[in-house]
Amino acid sequence: MKEQKKLTIQMSIFAFIIFICFGIIILTEKMAPYYSYKIDEKLNKYLKENYASIINELEIGNTNYKNTEYQLKIASAQNSNLYFYLKYSNKKITDTYQEDYLKGKTLLTNTSNSIAEELEKKYKKNFKITILTTLDNFSNQTKEKIIKEENVSSLPIYTLETDLIIPMEIENIIKEINSLHNTLQQDNVNPKNYNFIIIDKNKKQKTLKINNLTKEIIENNEILTTIIYDIINDNDSNILNKYNITYEQIKE
């Protein structure tokens, strides 16, 4: 009986602690909006003190409480997809300027998706677009075009990946690669390099992925033929190393 009574008391204490914890959480969530004004002042002061040199280029949003912290969204006046956050939590302010704004993570993610959607709509097939570096590594001219979204698909700043469903034969692979490349060039779509996923139409061989075929390689029939021949025959050739071409069999 004593053990049962002891266990009942312990369970009661545990339930009381849980009740108090949930109460504190609920109270914090309910009271959070009432503190937004004061936190907004702190965040705006932080912005003016740390980013005075670019503040005239920015659109400043409103402070919101989300996921147990206060957030203030700061966007470029030129492009709302280029933005970063100021965050307030545990009486400490942090920001995502370096990753999201300077390096352009938010903008480049949107740019990659936009190019892929544009191409998929036009050519009725799937594409994956990977921007090759961060925004701060581009020249000022290129950076400006990206921010202004001026025909970005024409800039050789990304890898284009797509699949080709064809018989797994050298002539067919070369023909389809050339055909797609020429079509894209005519439409002023200019990736830095290509990754092709070759899916055997006859299903006799495994799916093959070829990485880092550049415009220069594709437009040189002799080099392209040698590369595809060595890949199909799994040759450890110097030409693959020379042009940094890699390939892999993809299991279905």
N, C-alpha and C positions, 0 to 999 in steps of 0.2 A: 504493500500500500504506500509505504514511504517513497519507494522508487517511482511509483505511478504519479504520486503527488509532485515529486521533484521534476519529473518529465513534463507534467502539465504546466508547472510554473515556467520552465524553460521555454516551452512552446509559446506561452503567453507573452513572455519577454521578447521572443523573436518576432512574434506577430506585431507587437507594439513598435519595435524598431523599424520593421518594414513599413508600417503605417506612417511613422514619422518621416521616413526617407521619401516615400511617395508624396507625402504632404509638402515637403520642402521642394521637391521637383515641380509639383503642380503650381505651388505658390510662385516659384521662380519664373515659370513659363507665363503665368498670368501677369506678373509684375513687369516682365521684360519690356513691353511696349512703352511703359511709363518712363523708362530710363533712356529710351532711344534718343531723345533730344539732347541730353547731356553727353551721351556717347558720341553722337553726331558732331558735337562741338569739338570733342577731343580728336576725332578722326580727321576732321577738316583742318584743325590746327597742325596735326602731324603731316598732312598732305602739303600744306603751305611751307612748313619748315624743311621738309625733305625733298620736295619735288617742285620747288619754286621756278626752276628753269623751264619746265614744260607745262606749268599749270594752265597757261593760256591756250594750250592745245587740247585740253581735256574737257569732257562733259562729266560733271559730278552728279551722281544719283542720290538716292535717299538711303539712310541707314536702316537696315532691317535686322531683325533677330531671327537666326536660323541655326538649327543644330547646335544649340547651347552657346552660340557666339553671335556677336554683332558684326554685320558685314556692310561695307560701303563699296559699291561698284563704281569704278572710274574708267571711262571709255575715251578713246580717241575721238576728237571732233570730226576727223576725216572718215573714220570707219568704226561703226559701233561693235564690230566683231573683234576689234583689237581693244582689249580691256584687262584690267587687273582689279584685285580686291584689297581693301584695307580691312583688317579683322581685329576685333577687340574681344579678348577672353582672359579671365583671371587677372584683370587689371593690367594686361599687357597688349600692346599693339604690334601686329605683324602685317606684312603685305606680300603680295605675289607678283610684284613689279618685275623682278629679274626674269622669272620663268615665263609669265604670261604676256608681259608687255614688251620688255626689251628683246627677249628672244622670240616673241610673237607666237607663243604656243596656241593661244586661243584663235588668233587670226589664221595661222597656217593650217590648223585642223579644219577650220571652216573652208579654207581655200582648197585643200585636198578633196574634201567631200563635194564641193561645188564643181570642180573640174571633172571628177568621176561621174557625178550626176549628169553633167552637160554631155559627156561622151556617151554614157549609157543611153541617154534619150536619143542621141543622134544616130548611133551605130547599132543599137539594139543588142548589146552584149555587155557583160560585166567588166569593169575596170577597177583597179586599185591604184591610187595615186599616193606616192610618198615623197614629200618635200625633202630635199637632200641636206639641207642645213637650216640653221636658225635665222631669224629675221636680221639680227645684228651682224651676221656674216655676209650679207648681200651688199652690193654697192648701193649708194644712195639712189641712183637712178632706178635700179631694179626694185629696191625697197619701196620707192614711191609708187611704182606701177602695181606692186602687190597690194599696198594699202588702198590705192584708188581703184583696185580691181579692173585694171586696164588690160583685157585680153591676156590673162595670166597663163592660159594654156599654151600660148606661143613662146613663153620663156623657158629656156632649157635649164630648169631648176628642180626637176622632179624625175622620179622613176615611174614609168607606166608599166603596170602588170596586167596581163589579160591571158585568157586561154584560147587555144586553137584546137578545134576538134577535127582531126584529119588522120588519114592513114599514116602510121609511123614509118615514113620513108623519107630519105634525105631530100629528094626532089620536091616532095609535097611540103615539107617543112620550110624549105627555102622559098618556095613559091608563095606560101601563105604569109610568111614574115615580110617578104618584099611587098606583097599586095597591101597588107595593113599599113606598113610604114609609108608607102607611097600615097595611100588615101589620106592618112593623117597629115602628111606634109602638104598635100594639096589644100587641105583645110586649115593650114597654118597651126597645126598642133605639133609641138616640137619638144618632146621629152628629152632629157639628157641621156637616158638609157632605158632599155626595156628588160623586163623579165617575162618570159613566155612559159606558160604551162601547156605542154603538148599532151593532149588526150587522144589516145589511139582510137580512131573511129571504128576500126575493125576489132578492137578489144583483144588484140593478140599480145600486146605488150603493156607494161605498166606505164602509168602517167609519168612524164618527164618534165622537170622544171629546169629552164636555162636562164641564168642570171647575168646581167650586165652586158647585153648586146647594145652597142652604141650605133649612132647614125653612120659613123665612118665605117664600121664593120659591115653593117647591113648593105651599104652602098658599094662595097667592094666584094663582088661576087666570088672571087677566088678565095679570099680570106674567110668569108661566111661559109662557103662550101667545105673548106678544110675544117673549120670549127665544128660544124654540124656532123661531118663525117666522123671526127674524133670522138664526139660525144656519143653518137649512136653506137660506135664500136668500142666505147669505153677505153679509149687510148689515153695514156698519160703523156700528152703531147706538150711541146714547148709553147705552141701557139696559144693554148688555153692560159698558160701562166703569163705569157707576154701581155695578153689583153685582159687579164684578170677575169676570165670567164669561169664561172662555177656552174655545176649542174648536180641534180639529185633525182633519184627515183622516188616517186611519191606513192606510198602504199594506199590502196583503195579501201 
